[in-house]
Amino acid sequence: MSEETKGELVCNANDIQVKQALRVLIDDYPVAIVKDSMGDIHAIADTCSHADISLSEGEVEGCAIECWGHGSQFDLRSGQPLQLPAYDPVPVFAVTIDGDDVYVDVTNVVNGASVDNY
């Protein structure tokens, strides 16, 4: 698989602890790289859809991340809000793991959410 189809190399899988997130910029676009409770890695837009707050600073529980500002939670697989006050999903991006390298393709929004608001 070529680098182009994988997306951008953002980190090593060992750079992220279980139940933690890492904020990266891909072409000036903030992305949260998140390792859920099972150790799976996800990539979502790093801005809460309710307020301009970094999601990577929030708590990770199960397969969700919580915005520390107002308590909205987002499913890491679908980007759907699980708790108010957010009601719009956040974009979820394609992730490729090659060895320990983590690649994210911000041109491949797997949940169809709009990236225009972020």
DSSP file with accessible surface (Angstrom, degrees, kcal/mol):
  #  RESIDUE AA STRUCTURE BP1 BP2  ACC     N-H-->O    O-->H-N    N-H-->O    O-->H-N    TCO  KAPPA ALPHA  PHI   PSI    X-CA   Y-CA   Z-CA
    1    1 A M              0   0  159      0, 0.0     2,-0.1     0, 0.0     5,-0.0   0.000 360.0 360.0 360.0 132.5    0.0    0.0    0.0
    2    2 A S     >  -     0   0   64      1,-0.1     4,-1.3     4,-0.0     3,-0.3  -0.360 360.0-115.5 -78.6 159.7    1.5    3.4   -1.0
    3    3 A E  H  > S+     0   0  112      1,-0.2     4,-1.6     2,-0.2     3,-0.2   0.869 114.9  60.6 -57.9 -36.6    2.0    6.3    1.4
    4    4 A E  H  4 S+     0   0  175      1,-0.2    -1,-0.2     2,-0.2     3,-0.1   0.892 106.2  43.3 -62.3 -40.4   -0.6    8.2   -0.6
    5    5 A T  H  4 S+     0   0   84     -3,-0.3    -1,-0.2     1,-0.2    -2,-0.2   0.740 112.6  53.9 -80.0 -19.9   -3.4    5.8    0.0
    6    6 A K  H  < S-     0   0    9     -4,-1.3     2,-0.3     1,-0.3    90,-0.2   0.776 101.9-139.2 -80.1 -29.2   -2.6    5.4    3.7
    7    7 A G     <  -     0   0   20     -4,-1.6     2,-0.4    -5,-0.2    -1,-0.3  -0.733  48.5 -15.5 102.2-152.3   -2.7    9.1    4.4
    8    8 A E  E     -A  104   0A  91     96,-3.0    96,-2.3    -2,-0.3     2,-0.5  -0.717  61.2-120.7 -96.2 134.5   -0.3   11.0    6.6
    9    9 A L  E     +A  103   0A  83     -2,-0.4    94,-0.2    94,-0.2     3,-0.1  -0.615  40.3 168.3 -69.9 119.1    2.1    9.3    9.1
   10   10 A V  E     -     0   0A  27     92,-3.1     2,-0.3    -2,-0.5    -1,-0.2   0.713  50.5 -35.1-110.4 -27.9    1.0   10.9   12.4
   11   11 A C  E     -A  102   0A  13     91,-1.1    91,-2.8    13,-0.0    -1,-0.4  -0.982  61.2 -82.5-174.4 177.5    2.6    8.8   15.1
   12   12 A N  E >   -A  101   0A  48     -2,-0.3     3,-2.4    89,-0.2     4,-0.3  -0.805  40.0-122.9 -95.5 142.0    3.8    5.5   16.4
   13   13 A A  G >  S+     0   0   12     87,-3.8     3,-1.1    -2,-0.4    88,-0.1   0.814 112.7  59.5 -56.9 -28.6    1.1    3.3   18.0
   14   14 A N  G 3  S+     0   0  100     86,-0.3    -1,-0.3     1,-0.2    87,-0.1   0.577  87.5  75.0 -78.0  -8.5    3.2    3.2   21.1
   15   15 A D  G <  S+     0   0  103     -3,-2.4     2,-0.5     1,-0.1    -1,-0.2   0.656  91.2  64.3 -73.7 -16.1    3.1    7.0   21.4
   16   16 A I  S <  S-     0   0    4     -3,-1.1     2,-0.2    -4,-0.3    -1,-0.1  -0.942  76.3-146.7-115.0 126.4   -0.6    6.7   22.6
   17   17 A Q    >   -     0   0  115     -2,-0.5     3,-1.3     1,-0.1    18,-0.4  -0.492  39.3 -82.5 -83.1 157.6   -1.5    5.0   25.9
   18   18 A V  T 3  S+     0   0   74      1,-0.3    18,-0.2    -2,-0.2    19,-0.2  -0.356 118.1  17.2 -58.4 136.7   -4.8    3.1   26.3
   19   19 A K  T 3  S+     0   0   89     16,-1.6    41,-0.6    17,-0.5     2,-0.3   0.793 109.0 106.5  66.5  33.0   -7.6    5.5   27.1
   20   20 A Q  E <   -B   35   0A 105     -3,-1.3    15,-2.6    15,-0.8     2,-0.3  -0.909  54.7-145.5-135.2 165.4   -5.7    8.5   25.9
   21   21 A A  E     -B   34   0A  27     35,-0.4     2,-0.4    -2,-0.3    13,-0.2  -0.932   1.4-154.3-131.2 154.2   -5.7   10.9   22.9
   22   22 A L  E     -B   33   0A  60     11,-2.5    11,-3.1    -2,-0.3     2,-0.5  -0.997  15.5-138.1-129.0 128.9   -3.0   12.7   21.0
   23   23 A R  E     +B   32   0A 123     -2,-0.4     2,-0.3     9,-0.2     9,-0.2  -0.773  29.3 170.6 -90.0 129.2   -3.6   16.0   19.1
   24   24 A V  E     -B   31   0A  24      7,-2.7     7,-3.0    -2,-0.5     2,-0.5  -0.925  27.9-132.5-130.6 159.2   -2.0   16.2   15.7
   25   25 A L  E     -B   30   0A  93     -2,-0.3     2,-0.5     5,-0.2     3,-0.0  -0.966  16.1-172.4-112.4 128.5   -2.3   18.7   12.8
   26   26 A I  E >  S-B   29   0A   4      3,-2.4     3,-1.6    -2,-0.5    -2,-0.0  -0.974  82.6 -21.7-119.4 111.7   -2.7   17.3    9.3
   27   27 A D  T 3  S-     0   0  135     -2,-0.5    -1,-0.2     1,-0.3     0, 0.0   0.919 128.2 -53.0  51.2  46.3   -2.5   20.2    6.8
   28   28 A D  T 3  S+     0   0  149      1,-0.2    -1,-0.3    -3,-0.0    -3,-0.0   0.591 112.9 125.9  67.0  13.1   -3.4   22.6    9.6
   29   29 A Y  E <   -B   26   0A  37     -3,-1.6    -3,-2.4    16,-0.0     2,-0.3  -0.894  61.9-127.9-103.5 120.9   -6.5   20.5   10.4
   30   30 A P  E     +B   25   0A  18      0, 0.0    16,-2.0     0, 0.0     2,-0.4  -0.531  32.0 179.0 -74.4 127.7   -6.7   19.4   14.1
   31   31 A V  E     -BC  24  45A   0     -7,-3.0    -7,-2.7    -2,-0.3     2,-0.6  -0.984  22.6-141.4-129.4 136.6   -7.2   15.6   14.5
   32   32 A A  E     -BC  23  44A   0     12,-3.2    12,-2.1    -2,-0.4     2,-0.6  -0.897  10.0-158.4 -97.0 120.7   -7.4   13.6   17.7
   33   33 A I  E     -BC  22  43A   0    -11,-3.1   -11,-2.5    -2,-0.6     2,-0.4  -0.909  22.6-171.4 -96.6 118.9   -5.7   10.2   17.5
   34   34 A V  E     -BC  21  42A   0      8,-2.9     8,-2.8    -2,-0.6     2,-0.6  -0.941  25.0-156.4-124.4 133.2   -7.4    8.1   20.3
   35   35 A K  E     -BC  20  41A  28    -15,-2.6   -16,-1.6    -2,-0.4   -15,-0.8  -0.936  27.0-148.7-104.3 116.0   -6.6    4.7   21.7
   36   36 A D    >   -     0   0    5      4,-2.7     3,-1.8    -2,-0.6   -17,-0.5  -0.049  34.1 -84.6 -78.0-177.1   -9.8    3.3   23.2
   37   37 A S  T 3  S+     0   0   41     25,-2.2    26,-0.1     1,-0.3    -1,-0.1   0.733 130.0  50.9 -62.7 -23.1  -10.2    1.0   26.2
   38   38 A M  T 3  S-     0   0  160     24,-0.3    -1,-0.3     2,-0.1     3,-0.1   0.457 120.7-106.6 -91.8  -5.2   -9.6   -2.0   24.0
   39   39 A G  S <  S+     0   0   28     -3,-1.8     2,-0.2     1,-0.3    -2,-0.1   0.489  72.3 142.1  93.2   3.2   -6.5   -0.6   22.5
   40   40 A D        -     0   0   95     -5,-0.0    -4,-2.7     1,-0.0     2,-0.4  -0.551  46.6-130.6 -78.0 145.4   -8.0    0.2   19.1
   41   41 A I  E     +C   35   0A  29     -6,-0.2     2,-0.3    -2,-0.2    -6,-0.2  -0.817  27.5 177.9-104.3 134.9   -6.9    3.4   17.5
   42   42 A H  E     -C   34   0A  25     -8,-2.8    -8,-2.9    -2,-0.4     2,-0.4  -0.899  18.3-148.0-129.6 158.1   -9.3    6.0   16.0
   43   43 A A  E     +CD  33  93A   0     50,-0.5    50,-2.8    -2,-0.3     2,-0.3  -0.991  26.0 161.0-131.5 123.6   -9.0    9.4   14.4
   44   44 A I  E     -CD  32  92A   1    -12,-2.1   -12,-3.2    -2,-0.4    48,-0.2  -0.915  50.5 -80.1-133.7 161.1  -11.6   12.1   14.8
   45   45 A A  E     -C   31   0A   0     46,-2.3   -14,-0.3    -2,-0.3    10,-0.1  -0.395  40.5-135.7 -57.7 138.3  -11.8   15.8   14.3
   46   46 A D  S    S+     0   0    2    -16,-2.0     9,-1.0   -22,-0.1     2,-0.4   0.112  77.3  85.7 -91.1  24.0  -10.3   17.3   17.4
   47   47 A T  B    S-F   54   0B  21      7,-0.2     7,-0.2   -17,-0.2     5,-0.1  -0.986  80.2-120.9-127.9 125.8  -13.0   20.0   17.8
   48   48 A C        -     0   0    4      5,-2.5     5,-0.2    -2,-0.4    -2,-0.1  -0.318  16.6-135.6 -58.0 140.3  -16.2   19.4   19.7
   49   49 A S  S    S+     0   0   28     39,-0.3    -1,-0.1     1,-0.2     3,-0.1   0.618 103.4  51.1 -76.2  -9.0  -19.3   20.0   17.5
   50   50 A H  S    S+     0   0   78      1,-0.3     2,-0.3     3,-0.1    -1,-0.2   0.814 124.5   1.6 -93.8 -37.8  -20.9   22.0   20.3
   51   51 A A  S    S-     0   0   27      2,-0.1     2,-2.4     0, 0.0    -1,-0.3  -0.964  82.8 -92.7-148.3 161.7  -18.1   24.4   21.1
   52   52 A D  S    S+     0   0  147     -2,-0.3     2,-0.4    -5,-0.1    -3,-0.1  -0.448  76.6 132.4 -79.9  71.1  -14.6   25.2   19.9
   53   53 A I        -     0   0   27     -2,-2.4    -5,-2.5    -5,-0.2     2,-0.4  -0.978  62.2-111.3-129.3 137.6  -12.9   22.8   22.4
   54   54 A S  B >   -F   47   0B  18     -2,-0.4     3,-0.8    -7,-0.2    14,-0.4  -0.506  19.3-161.0 -69.6 122.2  -10.2   20.3   21.8
   55   55 A L  G >  S+     0   0    0     -9,-1.0     3,-2.4    -2,-0.4    -1,-0.2   0.791  84.9  72.3 -72.8 -27.0  -11.6   16.7   22.3
   56   56 A S  G 3  S+     0   0   18    -10,-0.3   -35,-0.4     1,-0.3    -1,-0.2   0.687  91.2  59.7 -65.4 -13.3   -8.1   15.3   22.7
   57   57 A E  G <  S+     0   0  127     -3,-0.8    -1,-0.3   -37,-0.1    -2,-0.2   0.458  93.9  92.2 -89.1  -1.3   -8.0   16.9   26.1
   58   58 A G  S <  S-     0   0   15     -3,-2.4     2,-0.2     1,-0.1     9,-0.2  -0.292  85.1 -87.3 -90.7 175.0  -11.0   14.9   27.3
   59   59 A E        -     0   0  139      7,-0.4     7,-2.7    -2,-0.1     2,-0.5  -0.586  32.4-145.1 -81.1 142.4  -11.5   11.6   29.0
   60   60 A V  E     +G   65   0C   3    -41,-0.6     2,-0.4    -2,-0.2     5,-0.2  -0.928  23.5 169.6-108.9 127.7  -11.7    8.3   27.0
   61   61 A E  E >   -G   64   0C 125      3,-2.3     3,-1.4    -2,-0.5     2,-0.3  -0.975  61.4 -38.0-140.2 124.5  -14.0    5.6   28.3
   62   62 A G  T 3  S-     0   0   33     -2,-0.4   -25,-2.2     1,-0.2   -24,-0.3  -0.457 125.0 -26.3  62.6-122.7  -14.8    2.5   26.3
   63   63 A C  T 3  S+     0   0   22     -2,-0.3    13,-2.7   -27,-0.2    14,-0.5  -0.213 122.5  85.8-115.5  40.1  -15.1    3.6   22.7
   64   64 A A  E <   -GH  61  75C  12     -3,-1.4    -3,-2.3    11,-0.3     2,-0.4  -0.963  58.5-149.6-138.4 154.7  -16.1    7.2   23.5
   65   65 A I  E     -GH  60  74C   1      9,-2.0     9,-2.6    -2,-0.3     2,-0.4  -0.972  16.0-142.4-124.8 140.8  -14.4   10.5   24.2
   66   66 A E  E     - H   0  73C  58     -7,-2.7     2,-0.5    -2,-0.4    -7,-0.4  -0.883  13.5-128.0-106.6 134.4  -15.8   13.2   26.4
   67   67 A C     >  -     0   0    1      5,-3.6     4,-1.7    -2,-0.4     3,-0.2  -0.668  15.2-148.4 -75.2 125.2  -15.5   16.9   25.8
   68   68 A W  T  4 S+     0   0  146     -2,-0.5    -1,-0.1   -14,-0.4   -13,-0.1   0.724  87.2  66.5 -70.6 -17.6  -14.2   18.5   29.0
   69   69 A G  T  4 S-     0   0   28      1,-0.1    -1,-0.2   -15,-0.1   -15,-0.0   0.955 126.4  -6.8 -71.1 -51.4  -16.0   21.7   28.4
   70   70 A H  T  4 S-     0   0  106     -3,-0.2    -2,-0.2     2,-0.1    -1,-0.1   0.301  96.8-103.5-131.9   4.2  -19.7   20.7   28.6
   71   71 A G     <  +     0   0   15     -4,-1.7    -3,-0.1     1,-0.2     2,-0.0   0.520  61.1 155.8  88.0   4.9  -19.6   16.9   29.0
   72   72 A S        -     0   0    0     -5,-0.1    -5,-3.6    -6,-0.1     2,-0.4  -0.392  27.9-152.8 -62.6 142.9  -20.7   15.9   25.4
   73   73 A Q  E     -HI  66  83C  56     10,-0.6     9,-3.8    -7,-0.3    10,-1.0  -0.942   6.2-159.1-119.7 145.6  -19.5   12.4   24.5
   74   74 A F  E     -HI  65  81C   0     -9,-2.6    -9,-2.0    -2,-0.4     2,-0.4  -0.978  21.7-121.5-127.4 135.0  -18.7   11.1   21.0
   75   75 A D  E  >  -H   64   0C  22      5,-2.6     4,-2.6    -2,-0.4   -11,-0.3  -0.599  19.7-146.0 -69.5 127.0  -18.6    7.6   19.8
   76   76 A L  T  4 S+     0   0    0    -13,-2.7   -33,-0.2    -2,-0.4    -1,-0.1   0.730  95.2  48.1 -70.8 -21.2  -15.1    7.1   18.3
   77   77 A R  T  4 S+     0   0  151    -14,-0.5    -1,-0.2   -35,-0.1    15,-0.1   0.857 128.5  18.7 -85.8 -37.4  -16.3    4.7   15.6
   78   78 A S  T  4 S-     0   0   40      2,-0.1    -2,-0.2    13,-0.1    14,-0.2   0.603  88.6-131.2-109.9 -18.0  -19.2    6.8   14.3
   79   79 A G     <  +     0   0    0     -4,-2.6    11,-1.9     1,-0.3    -3,-0.1   0.402  57.6 146.0  77.8  -2.4  -18.5   10.3   15.5
   80   80 A Q        -     0   0   94      9,-0.2    -5,-2.6    -6,-0.1    -1,-0.3  -0.399  55.5-112.1 -70.7 139.5  -22.1   10.4   16.8
   81   81 A P  E     -I   74   0C  27      0, 0.0    -7,-0.3     0, 0.0     3,-0.1  -0.512  27.7-173.3 -69.8 136.7  -22.8   12.4   20.0
   82   82 A L  E    S+     0   0C  93     -9,-3.8     2,-0.3     1,-0.3    -8,-0.2   0.509  70.4  29.5-104.5 -12.7  -23.8   10.1   22.9
   83   83 A Q  E >  S-I   73   0C  94    -10,-1.0     3,-0.6     3,-0.1   -10,-0.6  -0.989  89.2 -82.5-151.1 139.6  -24.6   12.9   25.3
   84   84 A L  T 3  S+     0   0  127     -2,-0.3     3,-0.1     1,-0.3    -2,-0.0  -0.271  92.1  55.5 -68.0 158.4  -25.9   16.4   25.1
   85   85 A P  T 3  S+     0   0   44      0, 0.0    -1,-0.3     0, 0.0     2,-0.1  -0.980 103.7  69.2 -90.6  -8.2  -25.3   19.3   24.6
   86   86 A A    <   +     0   0    2     -3,-0.6   -13,-0.1     1,-0.1    -3,-0.1  -0.452  47.1 166.5 -69.7 142.2  -23.7   18.3   21.3
   87   87 A Y        +     0   0  174     -2,-0.1    -1,-0.1   -38,-0.1    -3,-0.1   0.427  53.5  79.0-130.8  -9.5  -26.1   17.0   18.6
   88   88 A D  S    S-     0   0   72     -8,-0.1   -39,-0.3     1,-0.0   -38,-0.1  -0.836  80.0-118.9 -99.6 142.4  -24.0   17.1   15.5
   89   89 A P        -     0   0   35      0, 0.0    -9,-0.2     0, 0.0    25,-0.1  -0.321  20.4-128.1 -72.5 158.4  -21.4   14.3   14.8
   90   90 A V        -     0   0    0    -11,-1.9    23,-0.2    23,-0.1    25,-0.1  -0.806  36.5 -93.0-100.0 149.5  -17.7   14.9   14.5
   91   91 A P        -     0   0    0      0, 0.0   -46,-2.3     0, 0.0     2,-0.4  -0.359  34.2-154.0 -62.5 140.9  -15.8   13.6   11.4
   92   92 A V  E     -D   44   0A   9    -48,-0.2    18,-2.0   -14,-0.2    19,-0.8  -0.975  13.9-151.2-115.3 130.9  -14.2   10.2   11.7
   93   93 A F  E     -DE  43 109A   5    -50,-2.8   -50,-0.5    -2,-0.4    16,-0.2  -0.741  22.5 -96.7-108.6 153.7  -11.2    9.6    9.5
   94   94 A A  E     - E   0 105A  19     14,-1.8    11,-2.2    11,-0.8     2,-0.4  -0.415  39.3-160.7 -65.8 133.7   -9.7    6.4    8.0
   95   95 A V  E     - E   0 104A  43      9,-0.2     2,-0.4    -2,-0.1     9,-0.2  -0.965   7.6-169.0-119.0 135.2   -6.8    5.0   10.0
   96   96 A T  E     - E   0 103A  36      7,-2.4     7,-3.0    -2,-0.4     2,-0.5  -0.995   6.7-158.1-123.4 129.8   -4.2    2.6    8.7
   97   97 A I  E     + E   0 102A  83     -2,-0.4     2,-0.5     5,-0.2     5,-0.2  -0.943  11.1 179.8-107.0 122.4   -1.8    0.8   11.0
   98   98 A D  E >   - E   0 101A  77      3,-2.6     3,-2.2    -2,-0.5     2,-0.5  -0.932  69.6 -48.9-124.4 101.7    1.4   -0.4    9.3
   99   99 A G  T 3  S-     0   0   63     -2,-0.5   -87,-0.0     1,-0.3    -2,-0.0  -0.607 122.7 -29.0  68.3-118.1    3.6   -2.2   11.8
  100  100 A D  T 3  S+     0   0   84     -2,-0.5   -87,-3.8    -3,-0.1     2,-0.3   0.382 115.4 110.1-105.4  -0.5    3.6    0.4   14.6
  101  101 A D  E <   -AE  12  98A  60     -3,-2.2    -3,-2.6   -89,-0.2     2,-0.5  -0.621  56.5-151.1 -80.7 134.6    3.1    3.4   12.3
  102  102 A V  E     -AE  11  97A   0    -91,-2.8   -92,-3.1    -2,-0.3   -91,-1.1  -0.930  13.4-172.5-109.3 122.3   -0.3    5.1   12.4
  103  103 A Y  E     -AE   9  96A   8     -7,-3.0    -7,-2.4    -2,-0.5     2,-0.4  -0.906   4.1-165.0-113.1 142.7   -1.5    6.8    9.2
  104  104 A V  E     -AE   8  95A   0    -96,-2.3   -96,-3.0    -2,-0.4     2,-0.7  -0.994   8.6-157.1-129.4 134.3   -4.6    9.0    9.0
  105  105 A D  E >   - E   0  94A  28    -11,-2.2     3,-1.5    -2,-0.4   -11,-0.8  -0.891   7.3-175.9-110.6 100.5   -6.3   10.1    5.7
  106  106 A V  E 3  S+     0   0A  30     -2,-0.7    -1,-0.1     1,-0.3     3,-0.1   0.593  83.2  64.8 -74.4  -7.2   -8.3   13.3    6.4
  107  107 A T  E 3  S+     0   0A 120      1,-0.2     2,-0.7   -13,-0.1    -1,-0.3   0.569  92.7  68.8 -86.3  -8.4   -9.6   13.1    2.8
  108  108 A N  E <   -     0   0A  77     -3,-1.5   -14,-1.8   -14,-0.1     2,-0.9  -0.814  65.3-176.8-113.3  88.8  -11.4    9.9    3.7
  109  109 A V  E >   - E   0  93A  37     -2,-0.7     3,-0.8   -16,-0.2   -16,-0.2  -0.772   6.6-167.3 -87.1 106.7  -14.2   10.8    6.1
  110  110 A V  T 3  S+     0   0   80    -18,-2.0    -1,-0.2    -2,-0.9   -17,-0.1   0.683  81.4  45.3 -76.4 -16.5  -15.7    7.4    7.0
  111  111 A N  T 3  S-     0   0   45    -19,-0.8    -1,-0.2     2,-0.1   -18,-0.1   0.419 104.3-121.4-107.1   2.8  -18.9    8.6    8.7
  112  112 A G    <   +     0   0   66     -3,-0.8    -2,-0.1   -20,-0.3     3,-0.1   0.518  57.6 151.9  75.3   4.7  -19.8   11.2    6.1
  113  113 A A        -     0   0   15    -23,-0.2     2,-0.2   -21,-0.1    -1,-0.2  -0.364  52.7-101.2 -68.5 149.2  -19.8   14.1    8.6
  114  114 A S        -     0   0   57      1,-0.1     3,-0.2   -25,-0.1    -1,-0.1  -0.500  25.7-167.1 -72.6 134.5  -19.0   17.5    7.2
  115  115 A V  S >  S+     0   0   49     -2,-0.2     3,-1.4     1,-0.2    -1,-0.1   0.458  71.8  89.6 -96.9  -2.0  -15.5   18.8    7.7
  116  116 A D  T 3  S+     0   0  140      1,-0.3    -1,-0.2     0, 0.0    -2,-0.0   0.762  82.3  55.0 -67.4 -26.0  -16.4   22.3    6.7
  117  117 A N  T 3         0   0  128     -3,-0.2    -1,-0.3     0, 0.0    -2,-0.1   0.426 360.0 360.0 -87.4   1.3  -17.3   23.4   10.2
  118  118 A Y    <         0   0   57     -3,-1.4    -3,-0.0   -66,-0.0   -69,-0.0  -0.718 360.0 360.0-115.6 360.0  -13.9   22.4   11.7
